[in-house]
């Protein structure tokens, strides 16, 4: 699926044109971007360290079992 995202400022001019242009391509969906608020991808400053720490502590993956694994017959070492 491919999304053709139209910014809200251009929606009045472009949306109908783009829907018409892509009407024969079922793999393309034309949408209007309705996101609001600050762009969280581009954080800058001292706040970055705090967020990096939160990402570490909120990791949802299970922790690896501590220790080593026993040798198996198929081991090449």
N, C-alpha and C positions, 0 to 999 in steps of 0.2 A: 504494500500500500504506500502510495506517495501522497503527501499532503502539500498542497499549494496554500501557503499561509499568507493571508492578506493583512497588512497592518490596518488598524481601525481608522486611521486618518485617510486611507485610500479606499476604504470599503465601498463608499458610495459610487466611486468612479470605476473600480476594477472588478468587484465581485461578480456582477452579471456577465461581464466580458469574459472573465476567466472560466466561469461555469460553462458558458457557451463554447469556449475554445476546447475545453477538456471533456465535453459531453460524450464523445465517442471512445474515450479511454476509461475503462472501468477501474483501472489501477490508480487513478488520480482523484482525490477528494479536495475540493476547494473549501477552505475554512477561513473565518475571520479571527484574528488573534484578539482574545478578550482578557488576556492576563493583565493584572494590575499590581502595583506595589514595586518595591525595589528588586533589582536583578541580583539574586543571591549568588550567582556564579562568580561575580567579580568583586569579592570582598577585599578590602585593602586595610592595612594598618595593624595595630596591636590586636584587634579583634580576631585576626586570623589564627593566632596561637590558641586562643580559647576554643574556637570552633574545631581546630584540628584535634585538640584534646577530647572534645565531646565525641568526635567521630571514632576515636580509638576506644573510648569506654563504652560506646554504644554498639560495638561490633557484634552482630548477631550470630556470627559463626561460632561453632563450638570450639573451645580451646582444645589444642592437641593434647593427647595423653602424655604426661611427662615420662621421661625415661627412654629406653631403647627397645627395639623390637628384637625378638630372638631370631637366630639364624634359621633359615629354611633350606631344604634340600636344593632348591633352585638358585640359591645365592651364588654369585660369581666371585665373591670376596674371599 
